[in-house]
Amino acid sequence: MDFVDIVTIKIESGSGGNGAIHFRKEKYVPNGGPSGGDGGDGGSVILQADNNLHTLLDFKFKHKFTADSGEDGRIKNQFGRKADDLLIKVPLGTIVKEKETDRVIADLSEIGQIFIPAKGGRGGRGNTKFATSINKAPHYSEPGKAGVYRELVLELKSIADVGLVGLPNAGKSSLLSVVSASKPKIANYPFTTLTPNLGVVKISAGDGFVMADIPGLIEGAHKGIGLGHKFLRHIERSRLLVHIIDISSENPFFDMETISHELLLYPGEVDKKTKLIVLNKIDLLLEEEIEEVKKQFEEKGLSVYCISTATRDGIKELINEIIRILPTIEKDEYIKVEHDDDTKEELVSDFDIFKNEDNEFEINNKRIIKLLSLTDVYDDRALNRFMKIITGAGVIEKLKELNAKEGETVKVGDFKFDYYPDEDEVK
């Protein structure tokens, strides 16, 4: 089944019924007064979060919803019938936006939570309500109020305690299948799963947590490259991120950097979420090879967990660590991010460049410095990627404005490089 996580729907609440114009006609009351009843209220359109729904697939085929209108008022001061409200159930974790403004108007993140985006029109008053001591026989009534028409964008963000992130084929789906009852499609493909999978990891009776396999990311995902935004938005709600890395890949540390950069450059502060780094597929390496890879991470001050989803080695220890950490993270402590899909390197563009006491151009920006801390400066690919990011952020242009001369030193944190305005490579 397809996983649909963004849809546009059109909704319209019901109009109120018109008030009635009528007069009593009784045998022994020749001059009967007004007796027109009020119209009934129109039905409202109500959205409700349902924990049994997991995708927005139903809205792919039906995207227009109209509530019934209220009945017109009747004779003998009888009110018209109020229309039933139209209840639309949506998956838990649905964000509701106005299509025209892209403004978030509701965040349905609690089971049973409701939101009324279009209230039904009020029924009009019958002529009885307009009778006064001066005008005892009003020949007019009030029309019902029209319903509300709106176009909404529904955006689903998976709500999971633990989100699994990593490059394609790192072993996220395999880990999910091992620790939960989820049965994702698993194969040794060099491309990513196309749908997020959720599974419940049961610890003991009544306990457990929800784990989501967030489909594999690629470099440039924060800018929407590939399926970037479609998947990254599911990370926003996870309390804990578990970064799965294929230890048998050509360069595991570079793989870690790739995903870390994407999380850091994504709108908001997703990178600040608590993370565990997990080296998977240790069954494919010798013990000394595993230790050599671990050392590369540990030298950067990063703790790692080594597992094999094939042999189950290290799985129990990893789950125990997740159980230990989760209670320390507030359940509702997820990051709400409002952004558009044209995200560029503007996320790191708010920087300051100044001449320090050593006559060097120094860059002051927390994100750029953090990007550097996640970069292996001794790896040409990683370093060139870092340089492209800060170039895209406008660092080179700023240096030109400051009349920086070719060969002058530029400092970022503890890292220094020579300024060459017409070249991307580090000199």
N, C-alpha and C positions, 0 to 999 in steps of 0.2 A: 504494500500500500504506500502511496506517495505521502511524504511528509510536507504539509503545506503550513508555512509559518507566517505568511503575510497575505491578507486578502482585503479587498475593498468591498464594502456593502452599502446598500442604499436602504434607509429606513424612513418610515413615515408613520407618525402616530395618527390615531383616528380623530376626526373632527367632532366637535360637540353637536348634539342634535339641536334643531331650532325650537325656540319656545312657541307654544301654540296660541292662536287667537281664537277664542271661543267664548260664548255667553250661555248662561244657564237658560234653558227653555223648560220651565216647569208649569204644569197645568194651572196652578193657583198662584203663580208668581209671574205676572205679566211683564214686569220690568226686571228680569233676572240680571245679576251682575256678571262680571267677567269670570271665566272658569278655565282659561287656557293654562295648561301645566308647563313646567320647565322641561327643556330637552335634557337628555342624558349626556353625561361626560363621555368623550371619546376614549378609546383604549390607549394606554401608554405602551411604548416599546421598552422592554426591560432586558438587560443583559445580566446573566448570572454565571458565576464561576462554578464549573462542575469538575470534580476530581476524576470522573470516569472518562473524560474526553482528553485526548492527547495531541490531536492535530486540528487544524482548521479546514480539513478536507471537505467537510459538508458544505462550506461556504463557497467552494470552488464551483459547485453546480447550482446552488441557490444563493443569490446575492441581493435579492430585493425582498424586503419585509414590510408589510403594511398592516397596521392594526385596524380593527373595525371602528366605524363611527358610532356615536351614540344615537339612540332613537329620538325622533322629534317628540315634543311634548304632546299630551293628549287632552281630551275633554275632561270635564269634571275635576280639574286641577290635578290630574294624574301626570306624574313625571314620566318622561321617556326612559327606557331601560339604558343603564350605563353599559357601555361596551366592555368586553373582557380585555384585560391587558394581554399583550403579546410577549411571551417569555422566550427569549433566545438564550440557549445555554452555550457557553464558550469554555474552552479548556482553562484550567487553573494556570495563572501566569500570563493572562492575556492583557496586553496594553491597548487602550483605545485612544485613537488620535482623530482629530478633525482632518479630513483630507485636504481642505483648502488651506489651512494654516500649518498643518503638521504638528499642532499643539497637542500634548498629551492631556486628555481629559479624564482618564480613569486608569487605574492599575488594579486589576482584579486578581489579587495575590492570596486571597483567603477563601477557603472552601465555603460555598454558599453566598459569598459576597455579591451584592447586586448593584447595578448602576442604571439609572434611567436617563438615557441620552435624548429621548423624545417623549415629553409628557403629553398625554391626550388633551385635546381641546375641551374647554369647559362648555357645558350645555347652556344654551340661551334661556333667558327667563321668559315665561309665558306672560300673557297680558294681565293675568291676575296680579302679578307683582308690580304693575304700574298703576294700579287703581289708587286714586287719592280722593280726598273729600271734594276736590274741585273737579277732577276728571274721574267720574265713577265708571265710565265705560270706555276704557282705552282700546282703540282699534289697532294697536300695534304690539309687537313682541320683540324679543331680542334674538338675533341669529346666533347659532352656535359658533364658537371660536374654531378657526381652522386648525388642523393638525400641523405638526412640525416635520419638515423634511430635512434630512441630513445625510451626508455621505461620510462614512467613517472608514478608517483603516484599522483593522485588527492585526496586531503583531504579537506573536506568541514567543515568550521567553520561558524556556524550560526552568522549572524550579527543582533543583536537585541539591542535596547537601554537598555532594562531591562531583566535580567536573573533571573528566579525563581529557587532557589536551596533549598534543604531540603531532609530529609529522605523519603523513600517511604511512601505513604499514608498520607503525611503531609497536603495535600490540594492544591498543586500547580496547578494541572489540573483544579480543581474546581474554583480557583481564576481566572485563565485565561478565563474560560468559562463565568464567571460572568462579567468580565470587557471588553471582546472583543467578536467578532463574531466567534471566534474559537470554534469548537465543538469536543474537545478531548474526548476519551473514559474515563469515570469516573466510578469507582467502589471502594468498600471498600476492596481492596486487600492488603495483607501484603507484596506485592512485587511491583516493580517499573514499570512505564510506559516504553515501549520499544522504543519509538521514540520521539524526541523533537517536540513540537508543538509550532507554532508561531501564534500570533494574533496581530491585530492592535487595540490599545486603542484610540478611537476617543474622542477628547476633544471638539473641535468646528470645524467649516468649515475650512478645510485646515490644521488643527493642529492634533497632536496625536503622539503616539510613538509605537514602536514595542516591544512586550513582548514575551519572549520565556520561555516555561516550560522545563527547563533542567531536564531530567529524574532523578529519585531519586538516591542518592549516598549511598554507604555503607562504613563501615570502611575498610581501605586498598585500596580505589579506586585510590589513587595517585600512587600505585604500579601496577595498572592494574587489581586488584582483582575485580571480578564480571565484570561489564561493564565500569570500571573506566575511562580509557583514552578515550574510545569512547564517553563518555558524558562530561568529564571535559574539553576537547578541545573546546567545544561550549561556555564555560564560558569565555574564553579568550577575546572574542570580545565584550562582554556585557559592557556597560558603567556603569551600576548600578546593583548591586546584591541585590535581595530581598530574605532574608532567611526566609522561612516558617517553623514554628515549631508547631507541634500538642500539644496544651496546655493540652490536656486530657491524654497524654502519661504518662507512669510511672515516667519518669524523664525528663521534657522538657529541663532543663539546660544541662543535659548530652547529649541530642540529638543535642543541639546547638554546644556543644564542638566537637562532632563527625565530623560534617560537617566543622567546623572551622579548625580542625586539617587537614582534607583532603585538604582544600584550601591552607593552609599554607605550606604543604609538597609537593604540586604539583609544577613542575618545573616553574621557573620564580617567579613573584611576584603577582600572582592572588589575594592573600589574601589582598593586599593593595588597591584593588578596593573599592569604596564607597559602603557601605552595609546598609540595613535597616533590623532590626530584627522584625519579625511579628509573633505574637502568634495567631494561628487560632483555630477554633472550640470552641470559648468562650461560645457558646450556650449550651455546655455540662457541664459547671461548674457553681457553685454558685458565686455570686459577691465576697464574702470573699475569696473563693478559687482562683479566678483570681488574686486578689490583693496579695495573698501570693506568687503566682508564679512570678508575676511582681517584687515583692520585691527582689526575689533571683537574678534576672537579674540586677536590679537597684543598688544593693549592690556592683556589679562588675563594676559599672559605665556605664552600657549599657541601652540605651533607647529602649523601645519596643512599638510596635503598636499592639493593640488587635482587631481582626476581627472575623467575622463568615461568611464564604461563603454561609452557609445555610440560615441565616437570613438577610444577607447583612449588618450587623452591622459593623461599622468602615471602610467599603470599600471606601466610598467617601473621608474620611479623609486620608486614605492611598494613594489614587490616587492623591489627592491634594499635598501631601508631595513629591511624585515622580515627579510631574510637577514642583514643586519648585526647586528640587535638580538637575534635568537633565540639565538645562541650565548652571549650574555651572561646568559641566564636559565637557571637550573638546570632540567633536564628534569623532575625530580620535585618542583619547587618550585610545587606547586599547593596551594590552601587547602582543607583538610578542614573542613567546617562541619557541626556537629550542631545541628539546629533543628527546631522544629515549624512547622506551617503556619498558626499563629495569630499570626505575627509582626506586631507593631504598632510604634508609635513608641517602644516601650520601648528600642529600640536607641540612642536618644539621651537616655534619661531619667536617666542617671547624671550629673547636673550639679550644680554648686555656684553659688549666687548670693550675692554679698557686696557690701557698700557699699565702694566704692573711695575714694581720697583726695579725689576731686572730688565726693563724696557722690552718686555714681551707682550704680545697681544693675548690677553686672557679672556676666555669665554666663560660667562657666568650664567648657567642654566641647569637646574636640577635634573631635568630629563636627559639633557645631552650628557651630563656627567654620569647619570645612571646607565645610559646606553653604553658608555665607554666601559663601565664596570662589568657589563655583560658581554664585553667583546675581548676576544683573545687577540691582542695586538701583534702577536707573533705569527698569526695565521693571515696570510695575504688576502684570502677571500673575505674573512671576517673584517679585517681592517678596511679594505676597499668598500665594503658594504657600509661601514660606519661613516666613512668619508662621503659616500653618496647621500646618506641620510642628512648629514649636517649641511652638505652643499644644497640639497633640496630645501632645507629649512631657511636658507638665505645667508648662511655664515660667510660664504665667499663674497657675495654681493656686499655685505656689510663691511668686510675687510677692504674691498675696493673703495667704498665710500670714505673709509678712514685713511685712504692713501697708503695702504700697506705696500711695502716694497717686496719684490721677488726675493725669496730666501730668508725673509724675516721669520722669527719664531712665533708660533701660535701655541698656546697652552690650554688644554682642557683637563681639569683635574690634575692628575700627576703625569699626564701624557703630553708630549710636545711633538710638533711636526713643523716642517718648513713650508712657508706659504708660496705656492706656485699657482697663480690665478687661472692659467689656461690648461691645467692638467688635473685629472681626477686622481691620479696615482699619488701615494705618499712618497715624498723624497727623503 
